[in-house]
Amino acid sequence: MEDAKQVEMTKIKQDFIDLIESRREEREVMADVLNSLNLLAAGHNDISDKIKQIKESIPPEGDIAFDNIRSLSQEIRNRLIEQERESGDEEFEKVDILTDKVINSCRTIKKIMAAILEDFYPLSEDMQKEADKIKVQCNGDPSAIDIDSPSDELLEFLDKLKIKISEDFSEINNTFFTLLGQVRDVEKTLVTDFASETGIRDMEDFESNINLQVGNITESFASYSTINEIKDVVFVKIKKIKSLVSLKKQSEVEKSNAAKENIKQLNKRINAVEKKAQKMSVKAREYRTAALKDGLTNLYSRGAFDSRMKESYADFVKKKKDFSIIVFDVDKFKGINDTLGHIAGDKVLIKISECLLESFRKDDFVARYGGDEFIVIIEDLTEEMAQERIALFNRNLKKRRFVSQKHGEIKLSVSAGTAKAMDGDTIESIIDRADKAMYEAKQARKKAESN
């Protein structure tokens, strides 16, 4: 037993000696490589100094300063790229131009997808969550940008949206056809119940007035095109019919029990029509609210922003009324969704929305532009004042803590870009200028973090 332990100890010692020897050989090879690099860098003192610092970070014995080596290697790489740019290499410039075009094209596709997903039609909660999952990431290496997968997801989503639109319009059409049928039934009842009482002048007037009102209701369905227009006309006509019926009931109640019962039943049917119309009014109001407000953040929606932007631009062109916009984009938001899940991502968007409302004036128009992007329209502010608003937003954001039970505190930042309306601008050029300023701020933040 003791012999086996001795053999095992001997083997462990030999393995340890072999490991030390292999590490020594690795250090010697790394030193040779650094010496060769130093020869290549001759005449470039700044690069030679950094290679020397790397070599000093790899002592013959003891720990290797890996973090320092990584930092110095990145500085050497950045310097070589800078020298390449300074040399005026045309191919390098072409790559830069092509990279910018790829990223700008991706961002254009992203805007188109956002317009379809955010404002095309009011969505249910489930469909909104499905839409929020469709993302196009336009940052980083252009070769890594994935357009195909989001495009396939968008096409699949649009098929579902077509079905929802068809079902919604079918429901509205069926409801209004039912309402029209009920109004026509009321018309028949009125004519049947009172057409025979033609001997009295006031009954002739009553019949004439009722037929006039009912006829106007029926015509309303052909002459008005929107839900609100039809609703308003129907309510007015029903009110007039109820008034006429009430007067008739008051004058005839003592003359005919049959007429009294007919009028009672008529009132019930009119009330049923009125309740149906009220339900349609509520649904119309819900659709209008859904179109103006974002369901998650309760900020204005993309559609509401487009409408307000047209108004502000028209005032600028006709009345020279200055305005600016600020675009906000959450940094590394995809990482939050992928790591913590979409529920946590939604909570982050809600808190950012609260900070935006705290940081801007009541008259400023704050909207969710799409996904993790927000946009603000502000009037009568200089560029410096707009930057002060951005700084105030960042201070308010820092006051809030974003904590995950599993991952601890989340460091959150938001990049912003501004653009002021100028002569010769279009709506698209103003938004594009702010979007590019935001993107440059995001790249500057990323570069600062990498250094």
Order of alpha helices (4+ residues) and beta strands (2+ residues): alpha-alpha-alpha-alpha-alpha-alpha-alpha-alpha-alpha-alpha-beta-alpha-alpha-beta-beta-alpha-beta-beta-beta-alpha
